[in-house]
């Protein structure tokens, strides 16, 4: 991350040989041999791919309204982990599919063809001879690339169809539907809406890859990102989610149950989408009559163990492709599920005004995914709380009791947030037996943010 390094005591004579220059030479040696620096110089690693992207705000893609440029496809195609995972999922589905005369696979949203190529590899590995492969794409520029690859690489093994997957017709029902429509928050590139239109291709017991995906949130502090969003000089800039590779950020939440005993983990799940949907209501064309089934909402409660300033929310996703094969950018599980995946950075939901959170407080996040006939949008809101019954605090490490002015606030009788400066209650000292007592604590609301992006006034994703 290119830190500035300050060397002190270099002229104190502690080491006789080499003089002052020896210290700077050794720091340079440490930098050159750092695993992170070496990874940044190696093509194909996350560290190399992400150079220049750290804390850089990007508008999320509008896949239905806009046709992606070739350079965008090229960037995504650099990710070997994602496509290897897709190939493994397709291969596993083929092996587990009952032996029959013919298997039909459809790649919905084929782009420039990486999923088509991986599907062909999976077919060859599975040694399933009679497999028919369709590829659907609505972007005319990408479709030209598909036509060229069909002519030079795939020949009659792939059948191309041009058009929107929600409108195009396919000659026969398919057994396996493969798509790559996920966004940083799972559903923020309209994967649910697109796949609603493609599920009519599937046979009654057909497989969707991915089969499900979940959205996750955590409270985030980052003056860097907040000021970057504020500097855009547009009124809607602080009501717009951004795709960002986080660097100068801090997740404020902890794993504890909080004063109420009701708080969840540091990163919490908001909602889930499954494909195909269970018991769908469809019109005669096999499409949902409305999009109301894709609305979602979540109310999450986080423990804030140490004082900090809330600037926004960090959004992540996890997906199950097939069986135990998945994709994840969840900060605690990404290395176990899809290590070194490059295709997705987290989503950043900014707040218009920062919200100060005292130590040992609680934060309640409310977020909605809403829709009408033309668009989909998110709204988000936060409230902060403190326990109304102050706990008993030990003396400081020097043996002196804490000054009374730091022990309680004269307004509501709660511990002052300044106690966090001396870290009086390390989390390791809290025992399980204390939880029932803490769960009875009453909470006092101490702050809240405004409702962001009501009615989709500032940011939305177009359905057309």
ROMAR-999235 format. One record per residue (C-alpha): residue in one letter; chain; x, y, z. Coordinates in Angstrom, 2 decimals, m for minus. Last residue first. Example, Ala and Ser with C-alpha at 12.3 -4.5 7.8 and 13.67 -1.06 7.14 Angstrom:
! residues 2
<s,A,<13.67,m1.06,7.14>>
<a,A,<12.30,m4.50,7.80>>
END
This chain:
! residues 464
<x,A,<m35.24,m1.51,m19.83>>
<x,A,<m35.14,m2.59,m16.18>>
<x,A,<m33.03,0.41,m15.19>>
<x,A,<m30.92,0.36,m12.04>>
<x,A,<m31.46,3.24,m9.62>>
<x,A,<m29.68,6.15,m7.97>>
<x,A,<m30.74,9.63,m6.87>>
<x,A,<m34.55,9.74,m6.56>>
<x,A,<m34.93,5.98,m6.14>>
<x,A,<m38.15,6.51,m4.18>>
<x,A,<m36.15,7.51,m1.14>>
<x,A,<m32.39,7.57,m1.89>>
<x,A,<m31.14,7.75,1.71>>
<x,A,<m33.40,7.97,4.73>>
<x,A,<m31.76,10.47,7.08>>
<x,A,<m29.25,9.31,9.66>>
<x,A,<m29.87,8.50,13.31>>
<x,A,<m28.73,9.36,16.81>>
<x,A,<m28.80,8.63,20.53>>
<x,A,<m31.58,6.06,20.93>>
<x,A,<m31.62,4.70,24.47>>
<x,A,<m31.43,0.96,24.99>>
<x,A,<m32.62,m1.01,28.00>>
<x,A,<m30.31,m3.69,29.35>>
<x,A,<m31.85,m7.13,29.90>>
<x,A,<m29.48,m8.80,27.44>>
<x,A,<m26.54,m7.55,29.47>>
<x,A,<m27.54,m9.64,32.45>>
<x,A,<m28.02,m12.76,30.30>>
<x,A,<m24.63,m12.20,28.58>>
<x,A,<m22.43,m11.90,31.67>>
<x,A,<m22.13,m15.68,32.08>>
<x,A,<m20.47,m15.92,28.68>>
<x,A,<m17.54,m13.92,29.97>>
<x,A,<m16.27,m10.52,28.91>>
<x,A,<m12.52,m10.18,29.58>>
<x,A,<m11.52,m10.99,25.98>>
<x,A,<m13.48,m8.00,24.72>>
<x,A,<m11.07,m5.65,26.47>>
<x,A,<m12.99,m3.44,28.87>>
<x,A,<m11.15,m0.27,29.84>>
<x,A,<m9.73,0.59,26.45>>
<x,A,<m8.12,3.86,27.59>>
<x,A,<m9.50,5.95,24.72>>
<x,A,<m12.70,3.91,24.72>>
<x,A,<m13.63,5.57,27.98>>
<x,A,<m14.21,8.72,25.96>>
<x,A,<m17.59,7.36,24.87>>
<x,A,<m18.89,8.40,28.30>>
<x,A,<m20.73,5.65,30.11>>
<x,A,<m24.50,6.25,30.28>>
<x,A,<m26.43,8.42,32.71>>
<x,A,<m28.67,10.14,30.18>>
<x,A,<m27.67,13.77,30.37>>
<x,A,<m24.91,13.97,32.99>>
<x,A,<m22.80,11.46,31.04>>
<x,A,<m21.04,8.93,33.15>>
<x,A,<m17.60,7.57,33.98>>
<x,A,<m15.41,10.11,32.22>>
<x,A,<m16.43,13.00,34.46>>
<x,A,<m16.09,10.68,37.46>>
<x,A,<m12.35,10.29,36.85>>
<x,A,<m11.40,6.63,36.29>>
<x,A,<m9.99,4.91,39.32>>
<x,A,<m6.18,4.77,39.64>>
<x,A,<m4.46,1.36,39.45>>
<x,A,<m2.17,2.31,36.56>>
<x,A,<m4.01,m0.10,34.24>>
<x,A,<m7.20,1.89,34.72>>
<x,A,<m9.67,0.88,37.38>>
<x,A,<m12.44,m1.55,36.56>>
<x,A,<m15.76,m0.46,35.10>>
<x,A,<m19.22,m1.25,36.42>>
<x,A,<m21.88,m1.22,33.71>>
<x,A,<m24.00,1.85,32.96>>
<x,A,<m27.72,1.15,32.60>>
<x,A,<m29.30,3.02,29.66>>
<x,A,<m27.49,0.98,27.00>>
<x,A,<m26.63,3.10,23.97>>
<x,A,<m28.31,3.26,20.56>>
<x,A,<m27.58,4.34,16.96>>
<x,A,<m29.96,4.45,13.99>>
<x,A,<m29.15,3.90,10.29>>
<x,A,<m31.03,4.25,6.94>>
<x,A,<m30.88,2.75,3.46>>
<x,A,<m32.89,2.80,0.21>>
<x,A,<m31.96,0.65,m2.78>>
<x,A,<m33.28,0.84,m6.35>>
<x,A,<m34.89,m1.16,m9.14>>
<x,A,<m36.38,0.39,m12.28>>
<x,A,<m39.17,0.69,m14.84>>
<x,A,<m42.18,m1.32,m13.64>>
<x,A,<m41.49,m0.56,m10.00>>
<x,A,<m38.87,m1.85,m7.62>>
<x,A,<m37.49,m1.76,m4.09>>
<x,A,<m34.50,m3.33,m2.35>>
<x,A,<m34.64,m2.01,1.22>>
<x,A,<m32.09,m1.39,3.96>>
<x,A,<m32.42,m0.74,7.69>>
<x,A,<m29.25,m0.68,9.81>>
<x,A,<m29.39,m0.66,13.60>>
<x,A,<m26.19,0.32,15.38>>
<x,A,<m25.40,m0.56,18.98>>
<x,A,<m23.05,1.13,21.41>>
<x,A,<m20.13,m0.26,23.39>>
<x,A,<m17.96,2.69,22.37>>
<x,A,<m19.75,5.73,21.02>>
<x,A,<m20.93,5.92,17.37>>
<x,A,<m20.67,9.28,15.57>>
<x,A,<m22.78,9.45,12.40>>
<x,A,<m21.30,10.97,9.24>>
<x,A,<m23.72,13.04,7.10>>
<x,A,<m24.85,12.10,3.57>>
<x,A,<m24.25,8.41,4.23>>
<x,A,<m22.39,6.29,1.67>>
<x,A,<m23.34,2.77,0.44>>
<x,A,<m20.07,1.15,m0.73>>
<x,A,<m20.20,m2.06,m2.77>>
<x,A,<m17.37,m4.59,m2.60>>
<x,A,<m15.02,m5.39,m5.53>>
<x,A,<m15.94,m8.13,m7.97>>
<x,A,<m14.14,m9.88,m10.83>>
<x,A,<m10.74,m10.58,m9.30>>
<x,A,<m11.02,m13.89,m7.41>>
<x,A,<m7.83,m14.54,m5.43>>
<x,A,<m9.41,m17.18,m3.17>>
<x,A,<m12.88,m18.40,m4.12>>
<x,A,<m14.60,m20.15,m1.18>>
<x,A,<m12.01,m20.40,1.63>>
<x,A,<m10.31,m17.10,0.82>>
<x,A,<m13.66,m15.33,0.42>>
<x,A,<m14.96,m16.43,3.83>>
<x,A,<m14.26,m13.66,6.34>>
<x,A,<m14.28,m10.66,3.96>>
<x,A,<m17.35,m11.94,2.05>>
<x,A,<m16.27,m11.63,m1.62>>
<x,A,<m17.62,m15.08,m2.41>>
<x,A,<m18.14,m17.55,m5.26>>
<x,A,<m19.39,m21.11,m4.92>>
<x,A,<m18.91,m24.84,m5.43>>
<x,A,<m20.46,m27.05,m2.72>>
<x,A,<m23.43,m28.15,m4.81>>
<x,A,<m23.81,m25.79,m7.77>>
<x,A,<m23.03,m22.10,m8.20>>
<x,A,<m23.68,m21.01,m4.63>>
<x,A,<m23.17,m17.27,m4.39>>
<x,A,<m21.82,m14.90,m1.73>>
<x,A,<m22.16,m11.12,m1.80>>
<x,A,<m20.68,m8.03,m0.18>>
<x,A,<m21.79,m4.51,0.80>>
<x,A,<m19.86,m2.14,3.06>>
<x,A,<m22.02,0.57,4.63>>
<x,A,<m21.30,4.24,5.09>>
<x,A,<m19.44,6.98,6.94>>
<x,A,<m19.92,5.84,10.54>>
<x,A,<m17.50,7.56,12.91>>
<x,A,<m15.85,5.54,15.65>>
<x,A,<m15.94,4.47,19.28>>
<x,A,<m15.01,0.87,20.01>>
<x,A,<m17.23,m2.18,20.60>>
<x,A,<m19.94,m1.26,18.05>>
<x,A,<m22.41,m4.18,18.21>>
<x,A,<m24.51,m4.50,15.05>>
<x,A,<m28.27,m4.87,14.52>>
<x,A,<m29.71,m5.60,11.07>>
<x,A,<m33.13,m4.77,9.62>>
<x,A,<m33.57,m6.22,6.13>>
<x,A,<m35.82,m5.61,3.14>>
<x,A,<m36.48,m7.30,m0.21>>
<x,A,<m38.42,m6.69,m3.41>>
<x,A,<m38.01,m9.38,m6.08>>
<x,A,<m41.55,m10.76,m5.70>>
<x,A,<m42.90,m7.32,m6.66>>
<x,A,<m41.59,m7.64,m10.22>>
<x,A,<m44.98,m8.06,m11.88>>
<x,A,<m46.67,m10.58,m14.25>>
<x,A,<m43.75,m13.01,m13.85>>
<x,A,<m42.86,m14.59,m17.23>>
<x,A,<m43.85,m17.99,m18.68>>
<x,A,<m45.54,m16.45,m21.72>>
<x,A,<m48.98,m17.43,m20.33>>
<x,A,<m48.28,m15.40,m17.14>>
<x,A,<m46.29,m16.76,m14.21>>
<x,A,<m46.70,m17.09,m10.42>>
<x,A,<m43.65,m18.90,m9.05>>
<x,A,<m43.94,m21.85,m6.64>>
<x,A,<m40.23,m22.00,m5.69>>
<x,A,<m37.93,m19.80,m7.70>>
<x,A,<m35.42,m21.42,m10.06>>
<x,A,<m33.16,m19.95,m8.96>>
<x,A,<m32.85,m18.62,m5.38>>
<x,A,<m32.37,m15.07,m4.10>>
<x,A,<m31.23,m14.28,m0.56>>
<x,A,<m31.41,m11.41,1.91>>
<x,A,<m29.48,m9.12,4.27>>
<x,A,<m26.72,m11.33,5.71>>
<x,A,<m24.52,m9.85,8.41>>
<x,A,<m20.84,m8.92,8.68>>
<x,A,<m19.52,m8.39,12.23>>
<x,A,<m21.86,m11.02,13.67>>
<x,A,<m25.32,m10.37,15.14>>
<x,A,<m26.54,m8.12,17.92>>
<x,A,<m29.37,m9.17,20.25>>
<x,A,<m27.65,m9.25,23.65>>
<x,A,<m29.01,m5.76,24.28>>
<x,A,<m25.65,m4.35,25.40>>
<x,A,<m23.88,m5.93,22.41>>
<x,A,<m23.97,m9.59,21.29>>
<x,A,<m20.24,m9.54,20.44>>
<x,A,<m18.75,m10.06,16.97>>
<x,A,<m17.65,m6.48,16.40>>
<x,A,<m18.80,m3.71,14.07>>
<x,A,<m16.78,m0.67,13.02>>
<x,A,<m15.29,m2.07,9.81>>
<x,A,<m12.35,0.20,9.04>>
<x,A,<m11.41,1.62,5.65>>
<x,A,<m8.35,3.01,3.86>>
<x,A,<m8.11,0.07,1.41>>
<x,A,<m11.46,m1.02,0.01>>
<x,A,<m11.78,m1.91,m3.66>>
<x,A,<m14.83,0.15,m4.52>>
<x,A,<m18.10,m0.26,m6.44>>
<x,A,<m20.26,2.71,m5.53>>
<x,A,<m23.79,3.09,m4.16>>
<x,A,<m25.40,6.49,m4.83>>
<x,A,<m27.04,8.71,m2.21>>
<x,A,<m23.92,10.72,m1.39>>
<x,A,<m23.31,11.64,m5.04>>
<x,A,<m26.95,12.65,m5.62>>
<x,A,<m26.36,16.35,m5.03>>
<x,A,<m23.45,16.34,m7.43>>
<x,A,<m20.11,17.89,m6.58>>
<x,A,<m18.11,14.62,m6.90>>
<x,A,<m16.04,15.78,m3.90>>
<x,A,<m18.57,14.37,m1.41>>
<x,A,<m18.00,10.85,m2.71>>
<x,A,<m14.21,11.15,m2.39>>
<x,A,<m14.63,12.77,1.02>>
<x,A,<m16.69,9.82,2.30>>
<x,A,<m14.30,7.31,0.75>>
<x,A,<m11.25,8.81,2.48>>
<x,A,<m13.09,9.51,5.75>>
<x,A,<m13.64,5.77,5.95>>
<x,A,<m15.69,4.09,8.66>>
<x,A,<m17.85,1.13,7.66>>
<x,A,<m20.91,m0.63,9.00>>
<x,A,<m21.25,m4.21,7.62>>
<x,A,<m23.60,m5.68,5.01>>
<x,A,<m24.26,m8.99,3.18>>
<x,A,<m26.22,m10.01,0.05>>
<x,A,<m26.95,m13.69,m0.70>>
<x,A,<m26.84,m15.82,m3.83>>
<x,A,<m28.63,m18.93,m5.13>>
<x,A,<m28.55,m21.69,m7.79>>
<x,A,<m25.83,m20.13,m9.93>>
<x,A,<m25.95,m22.16,m12.19>>
<x,A,<m29.63,m23.09,m12.61>>
<x,A,<m30.57,m26.75,m12.87>>
<x,A,<m33.60,m28.26,m14.58>>
<x,A,<m36.26,m30.39,m12.90>>
<x,A,<m39.27,m28.81,m14.62>>
<x,A,<m37.27,m28.13,m17.83>>
<x,A,<m35.66,m24.72,m18.00>>
<x,A,<m36.17,m22.15,m20.77>>
<x,A,<m38.93,m20.37,m18.81>>
<x,A,<m36.24,m19.61,m16.21>>
<x,A,<m34.74,m17.03,m18.59>>
<x,A,<m37.10,m14.13,m17.88>>
<x,A,<m36.90,m14.51,m14.11>>
<x,A,<m33.15,m14.87,m14.67>>
<x,A,<m32.94,m11.29,m15.88>>
<x,A,<m35.00,m9.92,m12.98>>
<x,A,<m33.07,m11.81,m10.31>>
<x,A,<m29.66,m10.97,m11.91>>
<x,A,<m30.51,m7.29,m11.88>>
<x,A,<m26.95,m5.89,m11.67>>
<x,A,<m27.42,m5.14,m7.95>>
<x,A,<m28.54,m8.68,m7.08>>
<x,A,<m25.35,m10.10,m5.58>>
<x,A,<m24.12,m6.98,m3.81>>
<x,A,<m20.97,m6.76,m5.97>>
<x,A,<m22.96,m7.82,m9.02>>
<x,A,<m24.00,m11.20,m10.40>>
<x,A,<m25.12,m11.75,m14.00>>
<x,A,<m22.97,m14.69,m15.09>>
<x,A,<m25.51,m17.27,m16.24>>
<x,A,<m25.70,m21.04,m16.86>>
<x,A,<m29.03,m22.84,m17.43>>
<x,A,<m28.79,m26.66,m17.28>>
<x,A,<m31.50,m29.04,m18.56>>
<x,A,<m32.84,m26.89,m21.39>>
<x,A,<m36.19,m26.72,m23.18>>
<x,A,<m36.04,m26.54,m26.96>>
<x,A,<m35.85,m24.05,m29.85>>
<x,A,<m35.15,m20.97,m27.66>>
<x,A,<m37.23,m17.81,m27.87>>
<x,A,<m35.82,m14.36,m27.04>>
<x,A,<m37.72,m11.96,m24.80>>
<x,A,<m36.33,m12.14,m21.25>>
<x,A,<m32.98,m13.44,m22.52>>
<x,A,<m32.62,m10.23,m24.54>>
<x,A,<m31.53,m11.00,m28.10>>
<x,A,<m29.19,m12.91,m30.44>>
<x,A,<m29.11,m16.72,m30.32>>
<x,A,<m25.94,m18.71,m31.04>>
<x,A,<m25.80,m22.51,m31.36>>
<x,A,<m22.52,m24.04,m30.18>>
<x,A,<m20.88,m27.38,m31.13>>
<x,A,<m21.39,m26.61,m34.83>>
<x,A,<m18.17,m24.60,m35.15>>
<x,A,<m16.55,m23.87,m31.79>>
<x,A,<m13.19,m22.35,m32.63>>
<x,A,<m12.96,m20.28,m35.84>>
<x,A,<m16.58,m19.77,m36.95>>
<x,A,<m18.07,m19.95,m33.47>>
<x,A,<m15.36,m17.63,m32.17>>
<x,A,<m16.17,m15.10,m34.90>>
<x,A,<m19.89,m15.29,m34.20>>
<x,A,<m19.26,m14.81,m30.48>>
<x,A,<m17.12,m11.74,m31.19>>
<x,A,<m19.93,m10.27,m33.33>>
<x,A,<m22.32,m11.02,m30.44>>
<x,A,<m20.16,m8.93,m28.10>>
<x,A,<m20.73,m5.89,m30.30>>
<x,A,<m24.44,m6.60,m30.69>>
<x,A,<m24.99,m6.91,m26.91>>
<x,A,<m28.09,m9.12,m26.46>>
<x,A,<m26.36,m12.50,m25.93>>
<x,A,<m27.73,m16.07,m25.79>>
<x,A,<m25.53,m19.20,m26.11>>
<x,A,<m26.95,m22.68,m26.75>>
<x,A,<m25.07,m25.95,m26.14>>
<x,A,<m26.25,m29.46,m27.13>>
<x,A,<m24.74,m32.45,m25.34>>
<x,A,<m24.64,m36.02,m26.69>>
<x,A,<m21.19,m37.26,m25.72>>
<x,A,<m20.96,m36.86,m21.98>>
<x,A,<m17.24,m37.44,m21.39>>
<x,A,<m17.39,m35.25,m18.26>>
<x,A,<m14.08,m33.60,m19.13>>
<x,A,<m15.22,m32.73,m22.68>>
<x,A,<m18.50,m31.25,m21.42>>
<x,A,<m16.67,m29.22,m18.77>>
<x,A,<m14.29,m27.84,m21.41>>
<x,A,<m17.25,m26.94,m23.64>>
<x,A,<m18.90,m25.15,m20.72>>
<x,A,<m15.66,m23.27,m20.06>>
<x,A,<m15.61,m22.03,m23.67>>
<x,A,<m19.24,m20.92,m23.44>>
<x,A,<m18.53,m19.20,m20.13>>
<x,A,<m15.66,m17.26,m21.71>>
<x,A,<m17.74,m16.30,m24.77>>
<x,A,<m17.62,m12.58,m25.49>>
<x,A,<m20.68,m11.92,m23.35>>
<x,A,<m22.69,m15.16,m22.99>>
<x,A,<m25.70,m13.66,m21.22>>
<x,A,<m27.72,m16.87,m20.85>>
<x,A,<m25.49,m19.91,m21.41>>
<x,A,<m27.88,m22.76,m22.27>>
<x,A,<m27.15,m26.46,m21.78>>
<x,A,<m29.24,m29.30,m23.26>>
<x,A,<m28.38,m32.91,m22.35>>
<x,A,<m29.25,m35.79,m24.73>>
<x,A,<m29.74,m39.55,m24.72>>
<x,A,<m29.83,m40.01,m20.98>>
<x,A,<m27.56,m40.63,m18.04>>
<x,A,<m28.98,m38.88,m14.99>>
<x,A,<m27.22,m35.58,m14.22>>
<x,A,<m24.62,m35.94,m11.47>>
<x,A,<m21.62,m35.90,m13.81>>
<x,A,<m23.07,m33.01,m15.81>>
<x,A,<m23.76,m30.96,m12.68>>
<x,A,<m20.20,m31.56,m11.44>>
<x,A,<m18.73,m30.41,m14.74>>
<x,A,<m20.94,m27.31,m14.81>>
<x,A,<m19.86,m26.39,m11.26>>
<x,A,<m16.19,m27.10,m11.99>>
<x,A,<m16.32,m24.93,m15.12>>
<x,A,<m18.00,m22.13,m13.19>>
<x,A,<m15.32,m22.28,m10.50>>
<x,A,<m12.58,m22.17,m13.14>>
<x,A,<m14.31,m19.16,m14.67>>
<x,A,<m14.33,m17.26,m11.37>>
<x,A,<m10.75,m18.17,m10.46>>
<x,A,<m9.22,m17.29,m13.83>>
<x,A,<m10.23,m13.61,m13.68>>
<x,A,<m8.69,m11.77,m16.65>>
<x,A,<m12.02,m12.14,m18.48>>
<x,A,<m13.52,m9.40,m16.32>>
<x,A,<m11.09,m6.80,m17.68>>
<x,A,<m11.60,m7.92,m21.29>>
<x,A,<m15.36,m7.68,m20.94>>
<x,A,<m14.99,m4.09,m19.74>>
<x,A,<m12.55,m3.30,m22.58>>
<x,A,<m15.13,m4.56,m25.09>>
<x,A,<m17.68,m2.04,m23.91>>
<x,A,<m20.79,m3.14,m22.05>>
<x,A,<m24.15,m2.46,m23.69>>
<x,A,<m26.14,m0.14,m21.45>>
<x,A,<m29.72,m0.19,m20.13>>
<x,A,<m29.82,m3.88,m19.19>>
<x,A,<m26.26,m4.20,m17.83>>
<x,A,<m26.19,m0.91,m15.89>>
<x,A,<m22.79,m1.34,m14.21>>
<x,A,<m22.10,0.09,m10.77>>
<x,A,<m20.48,3.55,m10.68>>
<x,A,<m16.84,3.39,m9.65>>
<x,A,<m15.23,5.06,m6.63>>
<x,A,<m11.46,4.51,m6.32>>
<x,A,<m10.49,3.47,m2.77>>
<x,A,<m7.84,1.11,m4.19>>
<x,A,<m8.33,0.73,m7.97>>
<x,A,<m4.89,1.97,m9.10>>
<x,A,<m3.28,m1.42,m8.61>>
<x,A,<m6.09,m3.94,m8.17>>
<x,A,<m4.97,m6.50,m10.76>>
<x,A,<m1.50,m6.84,m9.30>>
<x,A,<m2.70,m7.28,m5.70>>
<x,A,<m5.49,m9.64,m6.80>>
<x,A,<m2.93,m11.85,m8.53>>
<x,A,<m2.94,m12.70,m12.24>>
<x,A,<0.30,m10.96,m13.22>>
<x,A,<2.92,m10.98,m10.48>>
<x,A,<4.35,m7.58,m9.47>>
<x,A,<1.67,m6.93,m6.86>>
<x,A,<2.27,m10.44,m5.49>>
<x,A,<5.93,m9.58,m4.90>>
<x,A,<4.92,m6.41,m3.06>>
<x,A,<2.44,m8.36,m0.94>>
<x,A,<4.95,m11.13,m0.18>>
<x,A,<7.48,m8.52,0.95>>
<x,A,<10.98,m9.26,m0.38>>
<x,A,<11.38,m5.93,m2.18>>
<x,A,<9.93,m3.97,0.74>>
<x,A,<12.15,m5.69,3.28>>
<x,A,<15.21,m4.96,1.12>>
<x,A,<14.17,m1.30,0.86>>
<x,A,<13.95,m1.18,4.67>>
<x,A,<17.45,m2.72,4.79>>
<x,A,<18.89,m0.06,2.52>>
<x,A,<17.23,2.67,4.58>>
<x,A,<18.88,1.29,7.72>>
<x,A,<22.29,0.78,6.11>>
<x,A,<22.34,4.41,4.95>>
<x,A,<22.71,5.63,8.53>>
<x,A,<26.11,4.02,9.03>>
<x,A,<27.10,0.71,7.53>>
<x,A,<28.80,m0.86,10.52>>
<x,A,<28.64,0.53,14.05>>
<x,A,<25.10,m0.49,14.97>>
<x,A,<23.66,1.30,18.01>>
<x,A,<25.48,4.49,16.99>>
<x,A,<22.53,6.80,17.66>>
<x,A,<22.44,8.01,14.06>>
<x,A,<19.55,5.78,12.91>>
<x,A,<17.53,6.60,16.02>>
<x,A,<14.32,7.11,14.07>>
<x,A,<13.37,5.81,10.63>>
<x,A,<10.10,7.12,9.19>>
<x,A,<8.32,5.01,6.56>>
<x,A,<5.63,6.36,4.25>>
<x,A,<3.33,3.52,3.19>>
<x,A,<3.05,2.26,m0.40>>
<x,A,<0.00,0.00,0.00>>
END
